Amino acid sequence: MWTGSEMIVWGGFYSEEVCDNVLGCGTDDYVLNDGGRYNPVTDTWNSVSATGAPAARYRAAAVWANTRMIVWGGSDEGGVVGGGGRYDPSANTWASVSTVGAPAARMDPTAVWTGSRMVVWGGEAADAALGTGGRYDPSANTWTGVSTTGAPAARRNPTSVWTGSRMLVWGGRGQAENEYLGEGGRYDPTNNVWSALSAMPAYSEPWPRRSATAVWTGIEMIIWGGEDDSQYLRSGARFNPAANAWTVLPITNAPAARTDHTAVWTGTEMLVWGGFNGRVLGNGARYHVAQDSWSAIATNASPTARRAHTAVWTGDEMLVWGGYTRGGKLNIFLGTGGRYEPGHDRWSPIGTNGAPVSRAGHTAVWTGNEMIVWGGYSETGSILSGVVTNYLDSGARYRPDLDLLPLSRPWTATSTPRTIAPRRAHTAVWTGAEMIVWGGEDGSVLNTGYRYRPDANTWSAISLSGAPSARQDHTAVWTGMHMLIWGGRMGATIRGSGARYNPTFNTWGHITTSGAPSARYDHSAVWTDKEMLVWGGCSGTSYYDTLKGYTPPVILYLYIKP
């Protein structure tokens, strides 16, 4: 628990191994009711008083209530425990939590602090999931009930957050041990009422899909296109996290159904271009959010039709590059591209002087003044001799401001150390100073990654300690501090896990799987400035239309000047 100046650690248990081999406890588990307070400024610990402390427990709920830590519920080795305590770190004293009107004893509940009350909900007792809860007022030391009308289904280990006016409950496990839940509810403690979290709106096309594009507008996530196992799709929707509401995009003037396309956000419009729907496409459209309408993108001087290409937004233009098209029975890989200016609805070519070799399945990031293209694959050979896949470990940086004349050289190759493994189906993020690439495959699925600094034209490897398991077709977003990796696949093994990478310390951290989406690949993910939203995707046999948000923990780093 963080108080604003200290971290408080309390309760828990020693494992059987520690008891038997280190402490000589002689019991299966040794449950604790002690703790400590850590001050990062002075780098010192102080003990938490045991006088008046609650009974030993673990898997309890705890919140920071302005000036006190409130602990409630949990388990000892005899079963679940009720009651709890209020700890005042300034006085190093405990006060009891009333049991009058309190919810039934339980372990693994979720809890939030509203500013005046602790709201406890869900959990487990007697091997059964619970769908009840209570509101605790520490100033009066009293409990009031939480309504069950409209509440989510009973569950263990749910996730919850406080929005400022509502408690949002999501995920967890149902009555069966292997029943993982993908829905939740919103609770208003002032009026003691529940409302459902928004589901996808009804539509003529199915919502479950993979390979949809997603952009973040600053207020909403917009998803569009993709495919399921029977058709290519031309529908889309906008999700507003603040309102917890979906809005279906209009179909009039929308692009033709497609997958393997790209989408970028300009600040006012979503630009969709290229892709495949049985044939390779060289067209697109602009979705205007304010007008809730589509208009076509000019095709005059547009790039060759393509799929598996990349697109980035520069602030003025959409840069489309690479990908492949079809030539008879063979794929033709492209080393060309185009610049689209929505302000004038016109295309101009991207110069090829110094450009990287033709490729698809690569990544591209925009740094603020250049586009960095890296990795991917191409194919050589013929139908008769056999087609060979060539995985690439090369790339180049494109400067639009230098692409002025036919003889200009707007491309500069990235260095290619021998230690870097080639790959496709990887991810790349831009941190503001570096491009970080991770995962993918080169015939074998990879769990390695690298950091590229364009200012020095140098690469460095990412630590493997704590790195996620190998995967391709996953997603990655940049939070401003961490790269978040989630989902993907390794052959027939579909990933429902991820990790956080901190480039400052070259370290990996855990992403909880409690309440996480089911395992999937070819899904969409965006960063909202507060959370990572994951939507859609495929399990190999099923397609998804579910949305879940992941909020990374707040991590405070203490820097001591040498």
N, C-alpha and C positions, 0 to 999 in steps of 0.2 A: 504494500500500500504506500502511495506517495502522498506526503502531507503538505507539500509546498516547500519543505526544507529538509525533510528526512524520509528515508524509506523504512517502513515498519514490516518486519517479518514475524509471523506468529503461527503456531500450530504445525500440523503436518504429522509425519510419522517416519520412523526409521524403518528401513527395509529389513526383511528376514536375514539377508546376507550380512548387513551391518550389525544387527543384533547378535547373530551367532558368531561372526568372525572378528568383530571389532569390539563391541561393547559387552558381549556375553550376556545379553538380555535373557535368553532362554525362552523367548516368546516368538510367535510368528511375526508379529509387528509390534512396535513400541510407539504408541500414540502420544503426542506431545501437546502441552499447553503452555509452553514457554516461547520466548521470542527475543528480538533485539531491534534496536533502532540504529540506522546507519546515516551518518552525516557526511555527505560527499565533499563538503567544503573543508572540513577538518580531517577527513578520512579516518573517522573514529566510530566505534560502536559503543552503545549503552544498552544495558539490559532492560527488558520490559518486565515490570513487576508481575510476580505471580500471585500477589495478595488480591483475592477477590476475582481472579481470572476465571473464565468459563472452564468447564471440564475439558479435558484433552479431546481433540478431534481433528479430523481432516476432511477434505471435500466439502467444506463449509462455504457459505456466502459471506462476503465482506464488502463494505463500502466505506469511503471516506466522507464523513458527514460534517463538513465545514471545519470543525475543530476536533473531532473524535473519529476513531475507527470503530465501526459497528460490525461485530462478528455474530453470525446466527446459523443454526443448524449444523449439519455435517454428520460424520460417522465416527464411532469408536469401534473397537473390534467386536463389541457386543451387538451392534446394529446402529440404527440411526439415532441421533440425539436432537432434542429441541433446545429452546432457550439460547442464550448467548450473552454477550457482554459489550459494554461501551468503554473504549480505552481512550483516556486523555493523556497524550504524550507530554504535554507541558507540566502536568502534575505527576505523571507516571502512576496513575491510579485507574482502577476498573470500577464500573458500576454495572449492575445487572440489567438485563433486558427482560421486561415483564413477559410472563407466559400467559397472562389473561387475554383471551381472545386471539392468541397467536395461531398461525397455521399449524397443521400437524407436523411433527418432526419429520425430517427428510435429509437426504444428502444430494449433492449436485444440483441445488436450485440455482437460478440466476437472480441477480439483484442489481438495482440501479438506485442512485441517490437523486432525488428530484430537486433538491435545494432545501426541502423541509421534511421530507419523508424518505424512508427506505422502502422500496417496493420489492417484495420477494415473490417469485413465481416458479412453478414447475419443480422438477426434481424427481427423486425416487425414494420409495419406502416399501419394505416387504416385497422386493423384486417387482414392484409395479410402478409404472410411470404416473406422475401426478399432473393434474391440470388445474390446480388451485394455488392460492397465494394470499398474501396479506400486505397491508400498509402499516409501517411502524413510524410513529412520531416520537423521536427521542426527547423532545422538550417536555412532553407530557408522559412519556414512558407508557404509551398506549398503542394498541393494535386495532385496526378496522379491516374488514374483509375486502377481498378483491372479487368482483363479480365474475361468475362463470358463464353468464349469458354472452354468447358470441365469441367466447375465448377460443384460442387455438386448441387443437387436440393435445391431450396429455403427453408429456415428453420428459426425458432425462437430458441433462447437459445442454439445454438450449443456450443460444447466444442472445444477448440483449444489449441495447444502447439507449441512452436518454437523449432526446432531441432538443430538450428545452421545454417541451409541453407533453410529449408522449414517450412511453417506453415501447420500443420496437423489439419484438421477440421473434426469433427465426431459428429454424433447423432443430437439431437435436435428434434423439432416438425415441421411438415410440414404445409401445408395450412390448413388442418383440425386440430381442437384442440386436437383430440385424435389420430392423426397420428404421431407416434413416429418412428424416423428414425434410422436404424442400419447400415448406411454406411457413407462415407465421401470422402474427397479428399485431395491432397497434392498441396500446392501452392508455386511456386518459384517466389518470388517478384523481384529478379534480372532480370529474363527473362520474367516475367509477364505471366507465363503459369501454367495451372493446369494439374495434372495427378491423376488418380483414385487410391484409396487405394486398396491394393491387395485383391482379393477374393479367395476362395478355388479353386484349380485347378480341371479340369475335370477328372473324374475317372469312372471306370466301376461299382464300388460300390457306394451307396449313401453316402454323407458326413454327413448329419444330423444324430445324434446319441446321446445316453446317455451312461454313465458308461464307457467311454473311459478313459484310463490312460494317464497321462501327466507327463513329466519330463523336467527339465530345464538344459541345458548343459553348461550354462555360456554364450552362444551365441544364442542358438535357443531353442524353445519349441518343443518337439516331442510328438505328440498324436498318440495313436494306439488302435485298437480294439473297443469293445463296441457293442451296439445293437440298432436297431430301432424296429418298431412295427411288422416287418415281418421277420427279419433275424439277425443272429450273424455276425459280421464283422471282417475281417482280414486285413484291410487296415490301413494306417497311413500316416502322413505327418509331415514335419519340417517347422516351421515358424521362420523366421529371422526378428525381429523387426527393426533392423537397415536398412536392405534392403527392408523391407515391402514385403517379398516374401515367397511363399510356395514352398516346394519341396516334391513331392510324394515319399514315401518309396517304395522300390521294393517289389514285391510279391514273387519272387523266394526264396525258403527256409524259407519264413516267417512262423510264427506259424499258426496253424489252427485257424479259426475264434473263438472268445470267448468274454465273458463278465465276470464280477466278478473276474478278474485276478489282478495281481499286476505288477508293473514296477518300477525299480530303475535305477538311473544313476550312473555309476562307475567312471566317469571322462573321459572315452573313449567309453563306450558302454551303451546301454539300455538293461537291462535284463527283459524279460517278462516271467511270469511263472504262471501256474495253471489257474483256472477259470472254466467256464461252457459254453457248446454249445449244450445242449441237453443231454450231459453226463458230469460228473465231470472229470476234466483234471489234469494230473500229469506230464505235460511236459511244455517245453518252448523253447525260442530261444534268441539269442544275436544279437542285431543290432549294427553293427560297422559303426559309422558315417563316418570316414575317407575313408573307402572302399565302403560306401553305399551298404552294403550287410548284409545278415543274415546267422547265423550258429546255429545249434541245440545246446541245453544245454543237457549235459549228463543225462541219466535216471538211470544209475547204482547207487544204494543206495540213490536215490532221495526220498523225503518225499511222503507219501500217497497222492493220488490225492485229491484235495480240492478246495473249492471256499469260498469267503468271509473271506479269511485269511489276514494276514498282511505281509509286507516285508520291511526291512530296509537295508541300505548299511552302512557298518562299516568303509569303507576305504580299506578293503581287501576281505570282504565276503558279500554275500547277506544272511540275516537271514530271513527264512520263518517260520511262526508259526501260529497255530490255524486254524480256519475255520471249515467247515463241508463237509462231503461227504454223499453219499446216501447208505442206507442199507434197501433194500426192499422198503417199502412205508414210511419209517421214515428217518429223517436226523440223521446222526451220527456225533456228535461234537467231535473235536479233541483237545488234549492238547499236541501235539507233533509238531516237526518242523525239519528243516534241515538247514545246513550251506553250501552255494555254493561258491567255490573258482574259479572264472573265469580264473585266471592265470594257474590253473592246470585242469580246466574243471572237477571238482570232487565235490561230496557231502559227508558230514559227518553228523550224527544225532546231534540234540540238546538234551543235557541231560535233564532228567525229574525230577531229585531230587530237590524238593522244588518248582516245576513248578506250576503255577496257574491252577485252574480247567479248563476243556475243555470249549471252547467257540468259537463263531464267531461274526462278527459285532463289534469287539473291535477296539482299536487304538493301535499303536505302534510308539514310537519315539526312535531315537538314540541320546545319550547324548555326545558321544565322547569316552565312555568306556563301556557303557551298553545299553541294549534295555529295555525300560519300556513298558510293556503290561498292558492295563487297560480297564475295562468295557466290554461291549458286552452282549451276551445272550447265553443260552442253552435251550434245550427242554427235558422234561421228560414226562412219560406216554406212552400210546400205542394207537393204532387205536381204540381198543375197549373201553378203559377207557377215552380216550381223551388226546390230547397233551397239556401240560402246558408250557408256555414260562416263563423262569426264567431270569430276568434282573439282571445284576451283577454290584456290586460296589467294586470289588476287583481287584487286579493286582499283578504284581511282576516284579522285575528287574533281567535281565539276563546278566551275565558277561562271554563273550566267553573265556577270558583268564583264567577263573577258571574251564572251562569245559574240563578237561584234562584226568581224569580217571573215570572209571565206578562209583566209590563211591564219586566222587566230588559233591559238592553242589553249582552249578553255579547260582541258583535262590535265591532271597531274596524277601519276600512278602512286598508289600507296606502296610502302615497302612490304616485302614478302619474306619474313624470316623463315628458315627451314623448319623451325619448331612449330609453326602454325599448321593445324590440320585443315585441309579443304573441307567444304561442307555445303549442303543446301538444307532447306526447311528449318533453318535456325531463326533466331530472333536478334534484333539489334535495337538499342536505345541510345539516345544522345543525352549526356548528363549536363551539358553546358561547357564541358572541356574535353570530354572523351566520348568515343563510340564504344559501347560494350556489346560484343557478340557472344552468344551462348547457345549450346546444344546443336541440334540438327543431325545430319547423317552423311557419311561418306562411303556407304555400303554397309557400315556398322553405325548404330545409333550412339551419339556422343553425349558426354556430360562435362565437357570442357568448354572454356570460354577465354576470351582475350579482350584487352582494352587497347584502343588505338588513339593516340594523341596526334591530331593533324598538325599542330604547331611544330612538333618535333619529328613528325613522320616516323614514330616509333610504336612498337607493340610490346605489351607485357601480359603474362599469363595471369588468369584468375585462380585464386586458391581453390584447391579441390577439397579441402577440409570442410565438411558439413555441406558440400554442394548437393543439389538435388540429384535424383537418379537420372540416368540418361534418357533423353526424349527428343522427339521431333514434333512438328505441328502443334507446338504449345504457344503460349502468349507471354509477352513481357511488357511491362509498363515501367516508366520512371516516375518516382514520387517527389523528386527533389533531393532525396537522401538515399533511397534504395532503388534497386531494380527488383521488381516482383516477378518471379517466374511461376506459372501455374499451368496444370493440365498437360496435354500432349500424349504421345504414345511411343512405345518401343515394341515394334512388331504388333502382335495381337494383344499385348499388355497395355491397357489404357490407364493413364495416370490421373489420379484424383488428389494430387499433392502439389506442393510447390515450396519455394524458399525465397528469402529476402537477401540480396547481396548489397553490402556496403562498400563502395570503392575506396572510401577514405581510409578504412582499416583493412581492406581486402579480406573481409570476413562474410560468412553466410549465417543467416538466422532462420529460425523455424517459422513456417506459416501454419497456423493451426488447421486441422482437418475437422474440428468440431463445428458442425453446422455447414460445412463446405458443400459446394455443388458436387453432384455425382461425377465420377471420372469421365473425361471427355477430351476430344481433340477437335481441331478445326473450329473452335469456338471464337468468340469475339471478346475483347477486353479493352476497357478505357480507364484512364485515371481522371478522377473528378476534382482533384486538389484535396480531397478528403478520404476517398476510398477507391478501390479497384472494383469496377463492375464487370462481372463475367456473365456472358449471355450465349445461349444456343450451343451448338456443337453436336458431336456424334460420339456414341460409345462403341461404334463398330456394328451394332445391330439396331440401335435406337437413335432417334434425333430429338433434340431438346429445344424447348422454348422457355426455359426457366432463367431467371435473373437472380443473381446473388451479389452482394457487396462485401468486400473485405476491407476492414480498417486496420492498418498496421498499428502495432503498439507504439506509444510515444516513448522514445528512448532518449535519455539525457546523457550526453557525453561530457565528462569533466576533463578539461585540458589544463595541465599544470605547466606553466612556462619553465623551461630548464634554467 
